[in-house]
Amino acid sequence: MPSPKARSSAARSGSVPCAGGNGRYEFVSLSRTPPPHLLQRQGSDPTAARLRASESPSRRRGSGSSTSSTGGQQLPEEDCMKLNPSFIGIALSSLLAIDLWLSKRLGVCACEDASWGSVRPLMKLVEISGHGIPWLAGAAYCLYKSDSAAGQEVMLNLLMALVLDLVLVGVMKAVVRRRRPAHNRMDMFATFSVDGYSFPSGHATRAAMCARFLLAHLVLAAPLRVLVLLWATFVGFSRVLLGRHHVTDVTFGFLMGYWQYNLVEMLWLSPVMLQSTIGQLQ
Ligand SMILES: CC(C)=CCC/C(C)=C/COP(=O)(O)O
């Protein structure tokens, strides 16, 4: 009988252990039709039942409702789908496996005992620099202090962009509900409940969106522009180093933040709108 590890790696690699006719376990490729004695046994064998139970809910749903013929055997249609896994399915599973492996390897500051644990405090400073609270507070303060209409307009739109970002990321996290990496220590300050989820990285979306915003609306010297880009990149990268996120959470977060800036430009609050808004507030 194979060890549990062998069983799980076999399941991952597309072959499943089944109880053979002589009581021994055999590995059967999912891409081949199982021998008849295995097909007969699957109905009553507890191991086969357990394996079926571990299949995806979508496969379990509607089990036994329809059948198709394969080589004279009547197979449930769901099993035929299993025998022909789609190319996109395999590509996605491979990407996810690489993502998990790479994220774990790169999470070198995930705790003090990790290989780069000594730089964790520095990484946490980078984390704070991309947190929503300092950005919201900073934008609100600049809006309050700004004495030019142009400055007020930019800061109001930055505030609107930051709120939009929080809402969109919150909705996305609540829909996808991907768990954070197992090696993450949840010691972030000021989080919403959806921040228990991982996809996408809110820091990455904010960093990408704010970097585009600053580069487009502030007159900055070339070295400062480079610094803004470096900061945004580092904020994203630090999420993986801290073990907070998978690589794909951050990659998607950057893309989403980049796209969010386009949305902000589309929804841009003009001076006319600004005056009527301020008028209503007074
Ligand atoms: C409380 C406020 C205003 C914002 C929460 C910011 C936050 C903690 C986001 C989570 O970021 P990651 O998804 O990158 O971990």
py3Dmol code that shows the C-alpha trace and the ligand (Angstrom):
import py3Dmol

protein = """\
ATOM      1  CA  MET A   1       0.000   0.000   0.000  1.00  0.00           C
ATOM      2  CA  PRO A   2       1.499   3.361  -0.939  1.00  0.00           C
ATOM      3  CA  SER A   3       2.199   5.981   1.683  1.00  0.00           C
ATOM      4  CA  PRO A   4      -0.238   8.951   1.990  1.00  0.00           C
ATOM      5  CA  LYS A   5       2.439  11.104   0.340  1.00  0.00           C
ATOM      6  CA  ALA A   6       2.641   8.748  -2.622  1.00  0.00           C
ATOM      7  CA  ARG A   7      -1.136   8.759  -2.820  1.00  0.00           C
ATOM      8  CA  SER A   8      -1.354  12.563  -2.901  1.00  0.00           C
ATOM      9  CA  SER A   9       1.463  12.957  -5.420  1.00  0.00           C
ATOM     10  CA  ALA A  10      -0.172  10.361  -7.605  1.00  0.00           C
ATOM     11  CA  ALA A  11      -3.448  12.243  -7.435  1.00  0.00           C
ATOM     12  CA  ARG A  12      -1.615  15.432  -8.389  1.00  0.00           C
ATOM     13  CA  SER A  13       0.152  13.807 -11.305  1.00  0.00           C
ATOM     14  CA  GLY A  14      -3.078  12.618 -12.836  1.00  0.00           C
ATOM     15  CA  SER A  15      -3.086   8.958 -11.780  1.00  0.00           C
ATOM     16  CA  VAL A  16      -5.066   7.604  -8.900  1.00  0.00           C
ATOM     17  CA  PRO A  17      -4.408   4.635  -6.641  1.00  0.00           C
ATOM     18  CA  CYS A  18      -7.183   2.111  -6.728  1.00  0.00           C
ATOM     19  CA  ALA A  19      -7.732  -1.203  -5.006  1.00  0.00           C
ATOM     20  CA  GLY A  20      -6.830  -3.934  -7.471  1.00  0.00           C
ATOM     21  CA  GLY A  21      -8.454  -7.345  -7.782  1.00  0.00           C
ATOM     22  CA  ASN A  22      -6.016  -8.944  -5.327  1.00  0.00           C
ATOM     23  CA  GLY A  23      -6.456  -6.298  -2.680  1.00  0.00           C
ATOM     24  CA  ARG A  24      -3.279  -4.456  -3.719  1.00  0.00           C
ATOM     25  CA  TYR A  25      -3.347  -0.859  -4.862  1.00  0.00           C
ATOM     26  CA  GLU A  26      -2.723  -0.061  -8.506  1.00  0.00           C
ATOM     27  CA  PHE A  27      -2.079   3.305 -10.114  1.00  0.00           C
ATOM     28  CA  VAL A  28      -4.417   4.043 -12.954  1.00  0.00           C
ATOM     29  CA  SER A  29      -3.797   6.871 -15.377  1.00  0.00           C
ATOM     30  CA  LEU A  30      -6.738   9.232 -15.690  1.00  0.00           C
ATOM     31  CA  SER A  31      -6.100   9.428 -19.406  1.00  0.00           C
ATOM     32  CA  ARG A  32      -6.794   5.713 -19.910  1.00  0.00           C
ATOM     33  CA  THR A  33      -9.931   3.673 -19.474  1.00  0.00           C
ATOM     34  CA  PRO A  34      -9.668   1.821 -16.148  1.00  0.00           C
ATOM     35  CA  PRO A  35      -9.792  -1.980 -16.348  1.00  0.00           C
ATOM     36  CA  PRO A  36     -13.275  -3.470 -15.843  1.00  0.00           C
ATOM     37  CA  HIS A  37     -12.525  -4.909 -12.419  1.00  0.00           C
ATOM     38  CA  LEU A  38     -11.713  -1.412 -11.159  1.00  0.00           C
ATOM     39  CA  LEU A  39     -14.821   0.087 -12.689  1.00  0.00           C
ATOM     40  CA  GLN A  40     -16.968  -2.514 -10.945  1.00  0.00           C
ATOM     41  CA  ARG A  41     -15.246  -2.052  -7.601  1.00  0.00           C
ATOM     42  CA  GLN A  42     -15.464   1.756  -7.519  1.00  0.00           C
ATOM     43  CA  GLY A  43     -19.089   1.613  -6.478  1.00  0.00           C
ATOM     44  CA  SER A  44     -18.505  -0.277  -3.223  1.00  0.00           C
ATOM     45  CA  ASP A  45     -14.849   0.299  -2.345  1.00  0.00           C
ATOM     46  CA  PRO A  46     -14.349   2.813   0.521  1.00  0.00           C
ATOM     47  CA  THR A  47     -11.027   4.046  -0.905  1.00  0.00           C
ATOM     48  CA  ALA A  48     -12.577   4.791  -4.260  1.00  0.00           C
ATOM     49  CA  ALA A  49     -15.440   6.522  -2.483  1.00  0.00           C
ATOM     50  CA  ARG A  50     -12.954   8.683  -0.592  1.00  0.00           C
ATOM     51  CA  LEU A  51     -11.181   9.589  -3.795  1.00  0.00           C
ATOM     52  CA  ARG A  52     -14.452  10.493  -5.426  1.00  0.00           C
ATOM     53  CA  ALA A  53     -15.313  12.655  -2.421  1.00  0.00           C
ATOM     54  CA  SER A  54     -12.063  14.587  -2.874  1.00  0.00           C
ATOM     55  CA  GLU A  55     -12.928  15.529  -6.426  1.00  0.00           C
ATOM     56  CA  SER A  56     -14.079  19.047  -7.199  1.00  0.00           C
ATOM     57  CA  PRO A  57     -17.661  19.927  -6.225  1.00  0.00           C
ATOM     58  CA  SER A  58     -18.490  20.671  -9.868  1.00  0.00           C
ATOM     59  CA  ARG A  59     -17.589  17.094 -10.753  1.00  0.00           C
ATOM     60  CA  ARG A  60     -19.587  15.654  -7.849  1.00  0.00           C
ATOM     61  CA  ARG A  61     -22.627  17.720  -8.771  1.00  0.00           C
ATOM     62  CA  GLY A  62     -25.049  15.778 -10.949  1.00  0.00           C
ATOM     63  CA  SER A  63     -23.111  12.548 -10.463  1.00  0.00           C
ATOM     64  CA  GLY A  64     -24.653   9.623 -12.276  1.00  0.00           C
ATOM     65  CA  SER A  65     -27.161  11.746 -14.137  1.00  0.00           C
ATOM     66  CA  SER A  66     -25.875  11.062 -17.632  1.00  0.00           C
ATOM     67  CA  THR A  67     -23.673   8.459 -19.272  1.00  0.00           C
ATOM     68  CA  SER A  68     -21.630   7.954 -22.428  1.00  0.00           C
ATOM     69  CA  SER A  69     -20.205   4.888 -24.029  1.00  0.00           C
ATOM     70  CA  THR A  70     -16.450   4.128 -24.095  1.00  0.00           C
ATOM     71  CA  GLY A  71     -15.241   0.882 -25.557  1.00  0.00           C
ATOM     72  CA  GLY A  72     -18.456  -0.914 -24.713  1.00  0.00           C
ATOM     73  CA  GLN A  73     -18.416   0.368 -21.087  1.00  0.00           C
ATOM     74  CA  GLN A  74     -21.048   2.806 -19.884  1.00  0.00           C
ATOM     75  CA  LEU A  75     -19.111   5.594 -18.178  1.00  0.00           C
ATOM     76  CA  PRO A  76     -20.673   8.551 -16.389  1.00  0.00           C
ATOM     77  CA  GLU A  77     -20.200  11.701 -18.497  1.00  0.00           C
ATOM     78  CA  GLU A  78     -18.310  13.383 -15.653  1.00  0.00           C
ATOM     79  CA  ASP A  79     -15.652  10.636 -15.838  1.00  0.00           C
ATOM     80  CA  CYS A  80     -15.217  11.282 -19.547  1.00  0.00           C
ATOM     81  CA  MET A  81     -14.505  14.933 -18.733  1.00  0.00           C
ATOM     82  CA  LYS A  82     -11.927  13.756 -16.232  1.00  0.00           C
ATOM     83  CA  LEU A  83     -10.309  11.600 -18.904  1.00  0.00           C
ATOM     84  CA  ASN A  84      -9.918  14.596 -21.209  1.00  0.00           C
ATOM     85  CA  PRO A  85      -8.661  17.448 -19.023  1.00  0.00           C
ATOM     86  CA  SER A  86      -8.675  20.676 -20.978  1.00  0.00           C
ATOM     87  CA  PHE A  87      -5.480  22.386 -21.972  1.00  0.00           C
ATOM     88  CA  ILE A  88      -6.536  25.560 -20.129  1.00  0.00           C
ATOM     89  CA  GLY A  89      -7.213  23.535 -16.974  1.00  0.00           C
ATOM     90  CA  ILE A  90      -3.763  21.957 -17.064  1.00  0.00           C
ATOM     91  CA  ALA A  91      -2.098  25.300 -17.824  1.00  0.00           C
ATOM     92  CA  LEU A  92      -3.920  26.973 -14.922  1.00  0.00           C
ATOM     93  CA  SER A  93      -3.067  24.189 -12.465  1.00  0.00           C
ATOM     94  CA  SER A  94       0.575  24.333 -13.532  1.00  0.00           C
ATOM     95  CA  LEU A  95       0.639  28.116 -13.141  1.00  0.00           C
ATOM     96  CA  LEU A  96      -0.892  27.832  -9.676  1.00  0.00           C
ATOM     97  CA  ALA A  97       1.614  25.161  -8.661  1.00  0.00           C
ATOM     98  CA  ILE A  98       4.527  27.332  -9.838  1.00  0.00           C
ATOM     99  CA  ASP A  99       2.949  30.318  -8.085  1.00  0.00           C
ATOM    100  CA  LEU A 100       2.681  28.469  -4.759  1.00  0.00           C
ATOM    101  CA  TRP A 101       6.207  27.111  -5.007  1.00  0.00           C
ATOM    102  CA  LEU A 102       7.774  30.440  -6.027  1.00  0.00           C
ATOM    103  CA  SER A 103       5.844  32.436  -3.420  1.00  0.00           C
ATOM    104  CA  LYS A 104       7.002  30.055  -0.697  1.00  0.00           C
ATOM    105  CA  ARG A 105      10.610  30.263  -1.882  1.00  0.00           C
ATOM    106  CA  LEU A 106      10.472  34.082  -2.011  1.00  0.00           C
ATOM    107  CA  GLY A 107       8.801  34.523   1.388  1.00  0.00           C
ATOM    108  CA  VAL A 108      12.213  35.018   2.990  1.00  0.00           C
ATOM    109  CA  CYS A 109      11.006  37.677   5.467  1.00  0.00           C
ATOM    110  CA  ALA A 110       7.804  35.899   6.467  1.00  0.00           C
ATOM    111  CA  CYS A 111       8.953  35.710  10.093  1.00  0.00           C
ATOM    112  CA  GLU A 112      11.958  36.656  12.210  1.00  0.00           C
ATOM    113  CA  ASP A 113      13.359  33.111  11.954  1.00  0.00           C
ATOM    114  CA  ALA A 114      13.196  33.068   8.142  1.00  0.00           C
ATOM    115  CA  SER A 115      16.416  33.321   6.109  1.00  0.00           C
ATOM    116  CA  TRP A 116      16.080  37.134   5.705  1.00  0.00           C
ATOM    117  CA  GLY A 117      14.079  37.608   8.901  1.00  0.00           C
ATOM    118  CA  SER A 118      16.402  40.384  10.065  1.00  0.00           C
ATOM    119  CA  VAL A 119      15.139  42.718   7.310  1.00  0.00           C
ATOM    120  CA  ARG A 120      11.492  42.106   8.188  1.00  0.00           C
ATOM    121  CA  PRO A 121      11.196  45.440  10.108  1.00  0.00           C
ATOM    122  CA  LEU A 122      12.412  47.283   6.996  1.00  0.00           C
ATOM    123  CA  MET A 123       9.899  45.428   4.843  1.00  0.00           C
ATOM    124  CA  LYS A 124       7.176  46.402   7.291  1.00  0.00           C
ATOM    125  CA  LEU A 125       8.150  50.043   6.839  1.00  0.00           C
ATOM    126  CA  VAL A 126       7.718  49.585   3.080  1.00  0.00           C
ATOM    127  CA  GLU A 127       4.352  47.998   3.854  1.00  0.00           C
ATOM    128  CA  ILE A 128       3.275  51.064   5.833  1.00  0.00           C
ATOM    129  CA  SER A 129       4.367  53.337   2.975  1.00  0.00           C
ATOM    130  CA  GLY A 130       1.802  51.589   0.753  1.00  0.00           C
ATOM    131  CA  HIS A 131      -0.952  51.220   3.349  1.00  0.00           C
ATOM    132  CA  GLY A 132      -4.304  52.904   2.717  1.00  0.00           C
ATOM    133  CA  ILE A 133      -4.392  54.981   5.915  1.00  0.00           C
ATOM    134  CA  PRO A 134      -1.250  57.117   5.340  1.00  0.00           C
ATOM    135  CA  TRP A 135      -2.314  57.690   1.733  1.00  0.00           C
ATOM    136  CA  LEU A 136      -5.874  58.702   2.657  1.00  0.00           C
ATOM    137  CA  ALA A 137      -4.658  60.887   5.519  1.00  0.00           C
ATOM    138  CA  GLY A 138      -1.950  62.464   3.333  1.00  0.00           C
ATOM    139  CA  ALA A 139      -4.332  63.215   0.469  1.00  0.00           C
ATOM    140  CA  ALA A 140      -6.942  64.673   2.856  1.00  0.00           C
ATOM    141  CA  TYR A 141      -4.303  66.828   4.549  1.00  0.00           C
ATOM    142  CA  CYS A 142      -2.976  68.146   1.204  1.00  0.00           C
ATOM    143  CA  LEU A 143      -6.538  68.880   0.060  1.00  0.00           C
ATOM    144  CA  TYR A 144      -7.150  70.828   3.251  1.00  0.00           C
ATOM    145  CA  LYS A 145      -3.872  72.746   2.983  1.00  0.00           C
ATOM    146  CA  SER A 146      -3.973  73.415  -0.770  1.00  0.00           C
ATOM    147  CA  ASP A 147      -4.777  77.020  -1.616  1.00  0.00           C
ATOM    148  CA  SER A 148      -4.938  76.658  -5.402  1.00  0.00           C
ATOM    149  CA  ALA A 149      -7.928  75.319  -7.299  1.00  0.00           C
ATOM    150  CA  ALA A 150      -5.636  73.074  -9.376  1.00  0.00           C
ATOM    151  CA  GLY A 151      -4.058  71.576  -6.255  1.00  0.00           C
ATOM    152  CA  GLN A 152      -7.454  70.970  -4.679  1.00  0.00           C
ATOM    153  CA  GLU A 153      -8.698  69.321  -7.848  1.00  0.00           C
ATOM    154  CA  VAL A 154      -5.739  66.916  -7.974  1.00  0.00           C
ATOM    155  CA  MET A 155      -5.995  66.043  -4.289  1.00  0.00           C
ATOM    156  CA  LEU A 156      -9.758  65.516  -4.404  1.00  0.00           C
ATOM    157  CA  ASN A 157      -9.299  63.150  -7.324  1.00  0.00           C
ATOM    158  CA  LEU A 158      -6.495  61.336  -5.507  1.00  0.00           C
ATOM    159  CA  LEU A 159      -8.845  60.849  -2.549  1.00  0.00           C
ATOM    160  CA  MET A 160     -11.550  59.568  -4.859  1.00  0.00           C
ATOM    161  CA  ALA A 161      -9.019  57.207  -6.489  1.00  0.00           C
ATOM    162  CA  LEU A 162      -7.932  55.814  -3.112  1.00  0.00           C
ATOM    163  CA  VAL A 163     -11.516  55.148  -2.022  1.00  0.00           C
ATOM    164  CA  LEU A 164     -12.315  53.567  -5.400  1.00  0.00           C
ATOM    165  CA  ASP A 165      -9.264  51.336  -5.012  1.00  0.00           C
ATOM    166  CA  LEU A 166     -10.361  50.152  -1.551  1.00  0.00           C
ATOM    167  CA  VAL A 167     -13.851  49.346  -2.845  1.00  0.00           C
ATOM    168  CA  LEU A 168     -12.717  47.516  -6.001  1.00  0.00           C
ATOM    169  CA  VAL A 169     -10.050  45.490  -4.188  1.00  0.00           C
ATOM    170  CA  GLY A 170     -12.506  44.661  -1.384  1.00  0.00           C
ATOM    171  CA  VAL A 171     -15.103  43.407  -3.869  1.00  0.00           C
ATOM    172  CA  MET A 172     -12.504  41.398  -5.777  1.00  0.00           C
ATOM    173  CA  LYS A 173     -11.142  39.809  -2.593  1.00  0.00           C
ATOM    174  CA  ALA A 174     -14.651  38.938  -1.404  1.00  0.00           C
ATOM    175  CA  VAL A 175     -15.484  37.321  -4.751  1.00  0.00           C
ATOM    176  CA  VAL A 176     -12.235  35.365  -5.279  1.00  0.00           C
ATOM    177  CA  ARG A 177     -11.677  34.496  -1.585  1.00  0.00           C
ATOM    178  CA  ARG A 178      -8.164  33.168  -2.095  1.00  0.00           C
ATOM    179  CA  ARG A 179      -6.410  32.375   1.169  1.00  0.00           C
ATOM    180  CA  ARG A 180      -3.143  34.110   2.024  1.00  0.00           C
ATOM    181  CA  PRO A 181      -0.009  31.953   1.889  1.00  0.00           C
ATOM    182  CA  ALA A 182       0.252  29.467   4.760  1.00  0.00           C
ATOM    183  CA  HIS A 183       3.559  31.006   5.891  1.00  0.00           C
ATOM    184  CA  ASN A 184       2.026  34.506   6.318  1.00  0.00           C
ATOM    185  CA  ARG A 185       1.757  35.913   9.839  1.00  0.00           C
ATOM    186  CA  MET A 186      -1.350  38.096   9.966  1.00  0.00           C
ATOM    187  CA  ASP A 187       0.189  40.978  11.918  1.00  0.00           C
ATOM    188  CA  MET A 188      -0.785  43.862   9.626  1.00  0.00           C
ATOM    189  CA  PHE A 189      -2.270  46.961  11.232  1.00  0.00           C
ATOM    190  CA  ALA A 190      -5.686  48.406  10.361  1.00  0.00           C
ATOM    191  CA  THR A 191      -7.228  45.833   8.043  1.00  0.00           C
ATOM    192  CA  PHE A 192     -10.755  45.206   6.820  1.00  0.00           C
ATOM    193  CA  SER A 193     -12.262  41.734   7.157  1.00  0.00           C
ATOM    194  CA  VAL A 194     -11.747  41.061   3.421  1.00  0.00           C
ATOM    195  CA  ASP A 195      -8.024  41.618   3.952  1.00  0.00           C
ATOM    196  CA  GLY A 196      -7.937  38.085   5.305  1.00  0.00           C
ATOM    197  CA  TYR A 197      -7.997  37.198   1.605  1.00  0.00           C
ATOM    198  CA  SER A 198      -5.067  37.367  -0.703  1.00  0.00           C
ATOM    199  CA  PHE A 199      -6.152  38.101  -4.289  1.00  0.00           C
ATOM    200  CA  PRO A 200      -5.366  40.748  -5.427  1.00  0.00           C
ATOM    201  CA  SER A 201      -2.786  42.573  -3.315  1.00  0.00           C
ATOM    202  CA  GLY A 202      -4.280  45.884  -2.208  1.00  0.00           C
ATOM    203  CA  HIS A 203      -0.820  47.312  -1.687  1.00  0.00           C
ATOM    204  CA  ALA A 204       0.129  46.451  -5.257  1.00  0.00           C
ATOM    205  CA  THR A 205      -3.021  48.011  -6.758  1.00  0.00           C
ATOM    206  CA  ARG A 206      -2.541  51.151  -4.680  1.00  0.00           C
ATOM    207  CA  ALA A 207       1.156  51.412  -5.471  1.00  0.00           C
ATOM    208  CA  ALA A 208       0.594  51.030  -9.230  1.00  0.00           C
ATOM    209  CA  MET A 209      -2.362  53.427  -9.300  1.00  0.00           C
ATOM    210  CA  CYS A 210      -0.731  56.072  -7.100  1.00  0.00           C
ATOM    211  CA  ALA A 211       2.536  55.876  -9.033  1.00  0.00           C
ATOM    212  CA  ARG A 212       0.697  56.537 -12.301  1.00  0.00           C
ATOM    213  CA  PHE A 213      -1.295  59.294 -10.619  1.00  0.00           C
ATOM    214  CA  LEU A 214       1.793  61.035  -9.212  1.00  0.00           C
ATOM    215  CA  LEU A 215       3.734  60.736 -12.473  1.00  0.00           C
ATOM    216  CA  ALA A 216       0.815  62.191 -14.428  1.00  0.00           C
ATOM    217  CA  HIS A 217      -0.131  65.055 -12.101  1.00  0.00           C
ATOM    218  CA  LEU A 218       3.006  66.155 -10.279  1.00  0.00           C
ATOM    219  CA  VAL A 219       5.862  67.934 -12.000  1.00  0.00           C
ATOM    220  CA  LEU A 220       8.746  65.805 -10.813  1.00  0.00           C
ATOM    221  CA  ALA A 221      12.415  65.774 -11.789  1.00  0.00           C
ATOM    222  CA  ALA A 222      13.646  62.624 -13.540  1.00  0.00           C
ATOM    223  CA  PRO A 223      15.335  61.117 -10.441  1.00  0.00           C
ATOM    224  CA  LEU A 224      12.131  61.523  -8.467  1.00  0.00           C
ATOM    225  CA  ARG A 225      10.108  59.875 -11.236  1.00  0.00           C
ATOM    226  CA  VAL A 226      12.469  56.911 -11.110  1.00  0.00           C
ATOM    227  CA  LEU A 227      12.139  56.850  -7.325  1.00  0.00           C
ATOM    228  CA  VAL A 228       8.333  56.700  -7.582  1.00  0.00           C
ATOM    229  CA  LEU A 229       8.570  53.737  -9.959  1.00  0.00           C
ATOM    230  CA  LEU A 230      11.112  51.986  -7.746  1.00  0.00           C
ATOM    231  CA  TRP A 231       8.937  52.548  -4.688  1.00  0.00           C
ATOM    232  CA  ALA A 232       5.867  51.046  -6.396  1.00  0.00           C
ATOM    233  CA  THR A 233       7.850  48.018  -7.571  1.00  0.00           C
ATOM    234  CA  PHE A 234       9.357  47.504  -4.146  1.00  0.00           C
ATOM    235  CA  VAL A 235       6.005  47.763  -2.364  1.00  0.00           C
ATOM    236  CA  GLY A 236       4.708  44.953  -4.580  1.00  0.00           C
ATOM    237  CA  PHE A 237       7.810  42.807  -4.226  1.00  0.00           C
ATOM    238  CA  SER A 238       7.859  43.260  -0.445  1.00  0.00           C
ATOM    239  CA  ARG A 239       4.381  41.673  -0.247  1.00  0.00           C
ATOM    240  CA  VAL A 240       5.833  38.389  -1.458  1.00  0.00           C
ATOM    241  CA  LEU A 241       9.014  38.708   0.643  1.00  0.00           C
ATOM    242  CA  LEU A 242       6.876  39.274   3.751  1.00  0.00           C
ATOM    243  CA  GLY A 243       4.888  36.161   2.884  1.00  0.00           C
ATOM    244  CA  ARG A 244       1.691  38.206   2.691  1.00  0.00           C
ATOM    245  CA  HIS A 245       0.917  37.327  -0.915  1.00  0.00           C
ATOM    246  CA  HIS A 246       1.474  34.926  -3.755  1.00  0.00           C
ATOM    247  CA  VAL A 247       3.326  36.198  -6.797  1.00  0.00           C
ATOM    248  CA  THR A 248       0.127  36.142  -8.896  1.00  0.00           C
ATOM    249  CA  ASP A 249      -1.716  38.310  -6.306  1.00  0.00           C
ATOM    250  CA  VAL A 250       0.902  41.010  -6.743  1.00  0.00           C
ATOM    251  CA  THR A 251       1.181  40.671 -10.530  1.00  0.00           C
ATOM    252  CA  PHE A 252      -2.579  40.953 -10.919  1.00  0.00           C
ATOM    253  CA  GLY A 253      -2.609  43.774  -8.351  1.00  0.00           C
ATOM    254  CA  PHE A 254      -0.168  45.800 -10.446  1.00  0.00           C
ATOM    255  CA  LEU A 255      -2.255  45.268 -13.586  1.00  0.00           C
ATOM    256  CA  MET A 256      -5.457  46.155 -11.750  1.00  0.00           C
ATOM    257  CA  GLY A 257      -3.921  49.285 -10.235  1.00  0.00           C
ATOM    258  CA  TYR A 258      -2.635  50.350 -13.645  1.00  0.00           C
ATOM    259  CA  TRP A 259      -6.115  49.890 -15.097  1.00  0.00           C
ATOM    260  CA  GLN A 260      -7.752  51.660 -12.110  1.00  0.00           C
ATOM    261  CA  TYR A 261      -5.869  54.810 -13.005  1.00  0.00           C
ATOM    262  CA  ASN A 262      -7.578  54.758 -16.434  1.00  0.00           C
ATOM    263  CA  LEU A 263     -10.889  54.578 -14.580  1.00  0.00           C
ATOM    264  CA  VAL A 264      -9.894  57.520 -12.389  1.00  0.00           C
ATOM    265  CA  GLU A 265      -9.110  59.558 -15.515  1.00  0.00           C
ATOM    266  CA  MET A 266     -12.520  58.659 -16.934  1.00  0.00           C
ATOM    267  CA  LEU A 267     -14.292  59.641 -13.710  1.00  0.00           C
ATOM    268  CA  TRP A 268     -12.134  62.735 -13.170  1.00  0.00           C
ATOM    269  CA  LEU A 269     -13.887  65.364 -11.073  1.00  0.00           C
ATOM    270  CA  SER A 270     -13.659  68.676 -12.960  1.00  0.00           C
ATOM    271  CA  PRO A 271     -13.337  72.142 -11.322  1.00  0.00           C
ATOM    272  CA  VAL A 272     -17.008  72.829 -12.073  1.00  0.00           C
ATOM    273  CA  MET A 273     -18.044  69.645 -10.302  1.00  0.00           C
ATOM    274  CA  LEU A 274     -15.582  70.426  -7.534  1.00  0.00           C
ATOM    275  CA  GLN A 275     -17.108  73.870  -6.935  1.00  0.00           C
ATOM    276  CA  SER A 276     -20.627  72.500  -6.760  1.00  0.00           C
ATOM    277  CA  THR A 277     -19.429  69.744  -4.397  1.00  0.00           C
ATOM    278  CA  ILE A 278     -17.688  72.265  -2.122  1.00  0.00           C
ATOM    279  CA  GLY A 279     -20.750  74.534  -2.361  1.00  0.00           C
ATOM    280  CA  GLN A 280     -22.937  71.669  -1.195  1.00  0.00           C
ATOM    281  CA  LEU A 281     -20.574  70.888   1.671  1.00  0.00           C
ATOM    282  CA  GLN A 282     -20.587  74.518   2.908  1.00  0.00           C
TER     283      GLN A 282
END
"""
ligand_1 = """\
15
LIG
C -7.845 50.304 6.599
C -7.537 50.834 5.267
C -7.916 52.215 4.937
C -6.919 50.107 4.320
C -6.499 48.693 4.465
C -5.219 48.536 3.715
C -4.745 47.112 3.735
C -4.283 46.520 4.979
C -4.755 46.423 2.569
C -4.309 45.020 2.436
O -3.262 45.019 1.510
P -2.767 43.666 0.911
O -3.925 43.064 0.147
O -1.636 44.044 -0.009
O -2.305 42.810 2.025
"""
view = py3Dmol.view(width=600, height=400)
view.addModel(protein, "pdb")
view.setStyle({"model": 0}, {"cartoon": {"style": "trace"}})
view.addModel(ligand_1, "xyz")
view.setStyle({"model": 1}, {"stick": {}})
view.zoomTo()
view.show()
